[in-house]
Amino acid sequence: MAKPVQLFAWHFMSYPYLPDDFDKTQETGWITVPNELYDKEKSRGLLNEYIDQLAYADTIGFDGMVLNEHHQNIYGLMPSPNLLAAALTQKTKHGKIVVLGNLLPLHGNPLRVAEEYAMLDNMSDGRVVAGLAPGGGQETFNYNVSAAGQREQFWEAIDLITDAWTKDGPFVFEGKHYPLRYVNPWPQPQQRPHPEIWVPGARSPDTMHNVARRGFCYFLSSRVAGGEVAKVRETFDGVLKQYGSRYEPSRMGMLMSVHVGETDEKAKAESHEGVWYFLKYCLKGHLRSEKGRSLTMGAGIPNMDSPGYRKILEATKPGGAMLGDARDWDELLKTQSIIVGSPDTVYKQIMGILEQAQVGTLLIQFHMGNMPDAIARNSMRLFAEEVAPRLRKDSAALFASEYPELADEMA
């Protein structure tokens, strides 16, 4: 049998204590949202609660836990995901710890990122997945960095990091952006030749080519349905072939949000407040066009190649509805970005997506918005016990059928 789909619990760590009039008084939840809304007393212990939710995922059989980096927003309280990853190295024993990812243009010298990931890999006994990303338009605003040269800077930083993990030091790195006389990091990662590297992208051909050229894994960061993911996978397959490689499910992953309840009705009822808090508040200024001002995408902001940005503009209808503009459950569930229902319903929908998309890794957000801890954990438990086993079994059969050479390799 082929390798089954890998199931990771992703946590955005959103701020859950916004006032009831937030939507009326604030134009966005990003960058300019006043931090006087951060209630220090209500938030006492909040990050520890979120860390414990991810640690719980490790105890019930998820393949790993996922963190990411964002700055100055209510969507994700993780300006330094490496700090949270360090906590998880002490609280977990089995799953991979994925940081997707460090935003390299914001980190000064990327050698520091190489060193921190190496420390985490040692602390976790080789369980770290090194996510590396350039960051979105909001990071350009947050750190006052120029988007114009970020892509070139980003790929040079990645090459410095991989060299630091694989070449004997000290050596000289002759970079345009990072010229270094001595590259000689201690400690070195436990994993050889280096931790697995994942790079998220939003369909940019430039990202796909650079990922394929370096042998990394590609993660679609856009929230799109299975059919759209399949189109991206076909494009990525074509790119891989240009570099003498071939597509297999382990080379690509996607993001989704899931809530599992005992029945469809209960799942909707218990997740309703958390889901709509996430849609209306956390996505305001990002993936919500109604009543908000976008601060995560705009002219001159995206750090992507011109052809990729042109495609986004061609496919975007100004003022068109986005995920955060969903008006009811029927409209929301049609997007396939947030899946809510009983174990059977969730299994069928995710399996349908896998049949179309044929990606080997799912990064699944269980906690949404202001969802209570107990409700998020029960959803994770139901998924782990009643959905995951069927997904693993049937995805392995699917991948073996679609990619018989993989089954032969594992025989």
N, C-alpha and C positions, 0 to 999 in steps of 0.2 A: 504493500500500500504506500501511497505517497504521504508526505508530511501533511497533517491536518492544519486547518486554519489556526493561527495563533491569536489568542484572546487576551487583550490587555485592558486593564481598568485605568481610564484617563480621568484626572481630576483637574478642573479649571480653578478651583478655590475662589469662587466668587464672593463678593461682599453681600451678606444677606439681610442687612438691617437698614435699608433705605426708608425714608419717611413715606407716608402714603401719598403725599403730594409731589413725589419726585417727578412723575411724568409731566406734571403741569408746570413745574418751576425750573426744570433743568433740560437743556437742549441735547445733552449727550452724557453718556456714562464713561467717556474716554477723555483723557488728557486735561481738559479744562473743568471737569466735574470737581467742585470745591471739596477739598479734603476735610473741611469742617463737618461734613456729613459722616465722617468716620467716627463712630461711637466707640471710644476706647474701653468703656466698661462692658458694653454688650459683646465686644470682640475679644474679651479676655479668654484665652484658651481656644479661640476659633481655629488657628492654624494647627494646633495640636489635634483637635478633633478631625480635621481634614487628613492629617498625616495618619491618624489611627484608622480612618476609613480605608486608605490605601493599604495599610498593613493588614487590615482585615481581608482584603482581596487576596493577599498572599497566602493566608491561612485556608482559604476555601478553594484554591486551585487555579487561580488565574495565572497566565503565563508571565505576567509582569505588570508593572505599575508605571504610569506615564505622567511626567511633569512637563511644564513648558514655561517660557519666559515672556512676561508682559510687564509694562510699566505704566503707572499713573492711570489706573482705571478701576472700575468696579467688577469687571469681567473676570479678572484673575489676579489674586493677591500674591503673585510669585515673581517679584523683580529679580530674585536670586534663586532659581530652582536648584542650584548645586547645594545650597544649604539644606533644602528639604531632602534632597537625595542623600546627603550625609546622614540625616536622621533616619531615613529608611534603611540604610545599611545596618543600623543597629536594631531595627524593629522587625526586619524580614529575614527569611532564610532561604527562600526557594526561587522566586520569580526574578526576572530581569528588572533592573531599574533604568528606565528610559527617560532621558532628559531631551525633549524634542522642542526646541533645542536651545543651546546657548547662541545668542544673537551676536555673531562675531564682530561686526563693525562697531558695536557698542562697547567692546571689552578691552579696548586698548591693544596691548600686546597679546596675540593669540597663544603665545607660549604659555601664558598664565592659564588659559583654558586647557591646554594639553596637560599641564601639571595637575590641575584640579581633577580632571577626569581620571588621570592616572591614580591619584589618591583615592578617589571613589572606587575605582576598580579594585584596588588593594583592600579597602575597607569592606567591600562586598564579596571578596573572594572571586572576582572575575564575573560579576553579574551586570556590569554597566553597559548600556547601549548609548553611544555618543551621538546625540542629535546635534546637528549644526545647521544654522539658518542665518540668512541675512537680516531678517526682521521685516515687518510691514511698514506701511506709510506712517503709522502712528509713532513708531520708534524714531523715524526721521524728525518728527516734531519734538518728541520727548527729550532727545539727547542733542538736538540741534546739529545733526550730522547731515552732510550732503548726500543725497541719493544718487547723484550722477555717477560716482565712481565706486559705489558700494559693491556691485557685482564682481568687478575685477579684484577689488580688495578682499571680498569674501572667499573667492576660490584660491587666491594666494594664501590666505590664512589657513584654509583647509590643508593645502599642500605642506605648509610649515608644520601643522599639527601632526599629520601622518608621518612626515619625515622625522619629527621629534620622537615618535613612538617606534620607528622601525630602523633608523640609522644609528650606528654607533657614534657616540659623542666623545668629545666636543667636535662640532663641525660648523662651518660657516654657511649661513643661509643668505644667498644673494637675491633678496626680494626687492621689488620696486617700492612696496609699501612697508615691508618689515625686514629691512636689512639687519642681520644679526651676526655679530662676530662669533659668539659662543652659543651653540644650541646643545645642551647637555643635561636634560631634565632628570632629576631624581625625585621620587621613585619612578620606575617604568611600570606600565600597566601589567597586570597579571595575564591578560589574554594576549595570545600571540597569533598573528603578527601585531594585532592591535584590537581594541574593542570594535564591535560592529558599528558602522557609521550609517545613520539614517539622515536623509535630507528631505524636508518637506518642500512642496512646490505647488503652484496654482496653475498648472498646465503650461508653464513657460518652456518653449523648446530649448532655450539655453540651459535651463536647469537639467532637463532630461539628458542632454548631450554630455554635460559635465558629470552627472551622476553615472551615466553609462560608461564613460571613459575611465572613471576611477573605480568602477566595480562596487558602488554603494547601493543602498536601497532607497527607493523613491516613495514618498508618501504624499498622497493627494490631500492638500489642506483645504480644498474647496468643499463645501457641503453640497453635494450633488447626488442625484439618484443613480441607481445601479447601471442604467443604460448609458448615462454620461460617463461614469467611471470606466465602462467597457471601451468607450471611444478613446479615453486617455490611455488605457492599457494597450490598445492596438497601436496607438502612436508610439508609446514607449517601447513596444516590441520592435517596431521598425527602427527606432533609434538604436536599440541594443544590437540589432543585426549589423548595423554599420560599424560596430566596434568588435565584431567577431563573437558576440555573445548571443544569448537567446532569453526570451522571457520565461520565467517560471514564477509561480505565485509568491514565493518568498522574497522576490525582488520589489514587491509593491504592497502598499497598505492604504487604508482609508479611515476616516474619522466618522463616527456616528454617535448619536445619543439614544439611550435606551432606558425605559422603565418597565419593570415586570411586576405585575400584581397577580393575585390568585385568579382573578377573572378580568376580562376586558373592562367591565364597568368599574371594578374596584381600582384597577390600574389608573384609569383616567381620573377617578375621584381623588385618590390619594396623592397623585402627582400634579394635579391641576395648578395649584398655587405656585409650586416650584418651577414648573415648565413655563407658565406665563410670566412669572417674575424674570426668568432667564430671557425670554423672548422680548418682552417690552422694556425691561430695564437694562439688563446686561448687554443686549445687542443694540441698544439705542446709540446711534453714532457710528455703528459698524455694519451690521446686516439688517438694519431697519431704516427704511426711508421715511416712514410716516412720523410726523411731529419731531423730527430730529435733524441734526446737522452732522453729516459724515465727516469724521476725522481720521479715518483709516484708509481712505483711498481718494485720490484727486489728481488733477493735472499736475505733472511735474514731481509728484511724490513717489510713485511706485519705483522700486529699485529693480526693474526688470528690463529685459531687452525690448527694443522698439516693436518688433513683430509681435511679441507676446502681449504687450500692452495694447497694440492695435486690435488684436483679436478680442480682448476684454471689452474694449470700447464698442466694437461692432456687435458684440453679443449683449450689451447692456442697454436697456431702455431707460432713459432718464426718468426718474420718478417711479420706475416700475416696482412692483411688489417684491420684497425680499423675505427671507425666512422670518425675520422678526415682525413682519406685517401680517402674519397669519391671523385670521379672524376667528376661527373655530377649529375643533378637532379634525373635522373632515378635511379642511383645507390644509392643516398642518401635516396630517399623516400621509397625504398624497405626495409630499415632498420627499419622503423616505429618509429625511435627515434626523428626525426624532421618531423613534418607534416605541409605541406604548401599547401594552396589552398583556394577556395571559401568557404563560410559557408557550403554549401552542401557537398563539398568534405571533409572538416575537420570533419563535423558531422559523415559522413559515416565511415571514417577511425577510429575515436575515438570510435564510437559505436561498430565497429568490434573488436577493442582491448578489450573493456569491455566485450563483449560476450565471448571472450576467457579467459581473465584474471580474470574477476569477482572480481576486487578490488574496494573498496568503496571510495578511495581518489585519485585524480589526482593532482599532483604538476606540474604546467605548466609554463615553461619559455617562455615569450613573447619577451623580449628584448634580442637580440643576438648580440654579438660582438660590432660593432660600429654603430648599428642601430640608426637612428635619433629618437628623442623623439616623434615627431608627427606620424611617421610610427608605432612605437610600440603601442602608444595609440589607433590609429585607429584599429589596429589588436585586441587589448583588447576589444574595444567597439563592433566590429563586433562579436567577440566571445560571449560576454555577451548578446548581443541582439538577435543574430540569431542562435547561436550554443548551448549555455548553456541551454535555456529552453527545447529544444528537448532532450538533453542529460539527464537532470534531470527527465523528464517525462518517457522516455523510459528505463533509468537505473532502476528507481523505479519498473517498471513493470518486468524488467528482474530479479532483485533481489527477487522480490516477487514470481516469478515463480521458481527460482532456490533454494530459501530458504523460503519455505512457512511458516515455524515456525516464521520467523521474521514478516511477515505480520500479523500473528495471535497475536503476542505480541503487535503490534502497534494498533490493532483494538480497 
